[in-house]
Amino acid sequence: MGKEKNSESSSSMPNLTSGTISPSLQQMDPHPQLFDPEPERDPDPEPDPELISEFLFKMLELKFLKDDNELHGGDHISKSLLRAIEESKISLIVFSKNYVNSRWCLDELKKIMKCYRTIGLKVVPVFYHLEPSKVRHQTGDFGKLFQSFLNKISNEEQLVQSWREALRHAANIKGFEILKSR
């Protein structure tokens, strides 16, 4: 069912990059939420965002449980994943340029930000090779990819607005930037 990740975890990890935590863990239980759906199509591929989150968890000496059965990347989030977000103490969100290519990921972000507003979930955004302002305003390549994704999947204005608001609010939270080496 779930695999516990900690500082002794192995380097072989599944390609899908999101996770949930166990409600039984102590105060700093994190919920990492990140996604890079098609890195193989990118001429300038990004490292696996899961490696980034695992590195951060190792540095912070945090533990999390990842339920591989829940992480299929489909269009709908399971009730158990939504419940795990609600029961988490921290949610780590790693934004990469391909983040907005997934309805599943955007819906998960929407839930995370709702919990941030309503129950005080701690949110830590990490902007990987991406400026927070590009996420906040949905501009640049990030904005173009988001608009392209929206053109393919939805003309539901209320849903689109809720995603835009979640992106804007998450990008307004103080977090970390991991910039490209020059």
For each residue, the residues with C-beta under 8 A, 3 or more apart:
1: 67 69
2: 22 65 66 67 68
3: 65 66 68
4: 9 22 63 64 65
5: 9 19 54 57 63 64 65 66
6: 9 57 58 62 63
7: 57 58 61
8:
9: 4 5 6 54 58
10: 13
11:
12:
13: 10 48 50 51 54
14: 50 68 71
15: 48
16: 50 71 72 73
17: 34 35 36 48 49 50 53 94
18: 32 33 34 35 71 73 105 108
19: 5 31 32 33 50 53 64 65 66 67 71
20: 31 64 65 66 67 70 80 81 84 85 88
21: 25 29 30 31 64 65 84 87 88
22: 2 4 25 29 64 65 84
23: 29 84 87
24:
25: 21 22 28 29 63 64 65
26: 29
27: 89
28: 25 60 62 89 90
29: 21 22 23 25 26 63 64 87 88 89 90
30: 21 57 62 64 88 89 90 91 92
31: 19 20 21 64 84 85 88 90 91 92 112
32: 18 19 50 53 57 64 91 92 93 94
33: 18 19 91 92 93 94 105 108 109 112
34: 17 18 49 50 52 53 92 93 94 95 96 99 126
35: 17 18 49 73 96 98 99 101 102 104 105
36: 17 39 46 48 49 96 98 99
37: 73 98 101 102 105
38: 41 42 98 101
39: 36 42 45 46 48 98
40: 45
41: 38
42: 38 39 45 46 98
43:
44:
45: 39 40 42
46: 36 39 42 49 96 97 98 128 129
47: 51 52
48: 13 15 17 36 39 51 52
49: 17 34 35 36 46 52 53 94 96 128
50: 13 14 16 17 19 32 34 53 54
51: 13 47 48 54 55
52: 34 47 48 49 55 56 94 126 128 178
53: 17 19 32 34 49 50 56 57 92 94 126
54: 5 9 13 50 51 57 58
55: 51 52 58 59
56: 52 53 59 60 92 126
57: 5 6 7 30 32 53 54 60 61 62 63 64 92
58: 6 7 9 54 55 61
59: 55 56
60: 28 56 57
61: 7 57 58
62: 6 28 30 57 90
63: 4 5 6 25 29 57
64: 4 5 19 20 21 22 25 29 30 31 32 57
65: 2 3 4 5 19 20 21 22 25
66: 2 3 5 19 20 71
67: 1 2 19 20 70 71 80 81 84
68: 2 3 14 71
69: 1 72
70: 20 67 78 80 81
71: 14 16 18 19 66 67 68
72: 16 69
73: 16 18 35 37 102 104
74: 104
75: 103 104
76: 104 107
77: 81 82 104 107 108 111
78: 70 81 82
79: 82 83
80: 20 67 70 83 84
81: 20 67 70 77 78 84 85 108
82: 77 78 79 85 86 111
83: 79 80 86 87
84: 20 21 22 23 31 67 80 81 87 88
85: 20 31 81 82 88 91 108 111 112 115 121
86: 82 83 115 119 121
87: 21 23 29 83 84
88: 20 21 29 30 31 84 85 91 115 121
89: 27 28 29 30 121 122
90: 28 29 30 31 62 121 122 123 124
91: 30 31 32 33 85 88 112 115 116 121 122 123 124
92: 30 31 32 33 34 53 56 57 124 126
93: 32 33 34 109 112 123 124 125 126 170 175
94: 17 32 33 34 49 52 53 99 125 126 128
95: 34 99 125 126 127 128 130 135 142 170 171
96: 34 35 36 46 49 99 128 129 130
97: 46 129 130 141 142 145
98: 35 36 37 38 39 42 46 101 145
99: 34 35 36 94 95 96 102 105 135 142
100: 105 106 138 142 145 146 149 167
101: 35 37 38 98 105 145 149
102: 35 37 73 99 105 106 149
103: 75 106 107 153 154
104: 35 73 74 75 76 77 107 108
105: 18 33 35 37 99 100 101 102 108 109
106: 100 102 103 109 110 163 166 167
107: 76 77 103 104 110 111
108: 18 33 77 81 85 104 105 111 112
109: 33 93 105 106 112 113 163 166 167 170
110: 106 107 113 114 162 163 166
111: 77 82 85 107 108 114 115
112: 31 33 85 91 93 108 109 115 116 121 123 166 170
113: 109 110 116 117 123 165 166 169 170
114: 110 111 117 118
115: 85 86 88 91 111 112 118 119 121
116: 91 112 113 120 121 122 123 169 173
117: 113 114 169
118: 114 115
119: 86 115
120: 116
121: 85 86 88 89 90 91 112 115 116
122: 89 90 91 116
123: 90 91 93 112 113 116 170 173
124: 90 91 92 93 173 175 176
125: 93 94 95 132 135 170 171 173 175 176
126: 34 52 53 56 92 93 94 95 175 176 177 178
127: 95 130 131 132 135 171 175 176 177 178
128: 46 49 52 94 95 96 178
129: 46 96 97 178 179 180
130: 95 96 97 127 134 135 142 177
131: 127 134 135 140 177
132: 125 127 135 136 171 175 177
133: 136 137 139 171
134: 130 131 137 138 139 140 141 142 143
135: 95 99 125 127 130 131 132 138 142 167 168 170 171
136: 132 133 167 168 171 172
137: 133 134 143 168
138: 100 134 135 142 143 146 147 164 167 168
139: 133 134 142 143
140: 131 134 143 144
141: 97 134 144 145
142: 95 97 99 100 130 134 135 138 139 145 146
143: 134 137 138 139 140 146 147
144: 140 141 147 148
145: 97 98 100 101 141 142 148 149
146: 100 138 142 143 149 150 167
147: 138 143 144 150 151
148: 144 145 151 152
149: 100 101 102 145 146 152 153
150: 146 147 153 154 160
151: 147 148
152: 148 149
153: 103 149 150
154: 103 150 159 160
155: 160
156: 159 160
157: 160 161
158: 161 162
159: 154 156 162 163
160: 150 154 155 156 157 163 164
161: 157 158 164 165
162: 110 158 159 165 166
163: 106 109 110 159 160 166 167
164: 138 160 161 167 168
165: 113 161 162 168 169
166: 106 109 110 112 113 162 163 169 170
167: 100 106 109 135 136 138 146 163 164 170 171
168: 135 136 137 138 164 165 171 172
169: 113 116 117 165 166 172 173
170: 93 95 109 112 113 123 125 135 166 167 173
171: 95 125 127 132 133 135 136 167 168
172: 136 168 169
173: 116 123 124 125 169 170
174:
175: 93 124 125 126 127 132
176: 124 125 126 127
177: 126 127 130 131 132
178: 52 126 127 128 129
179: 129
180: 129
181:
182:
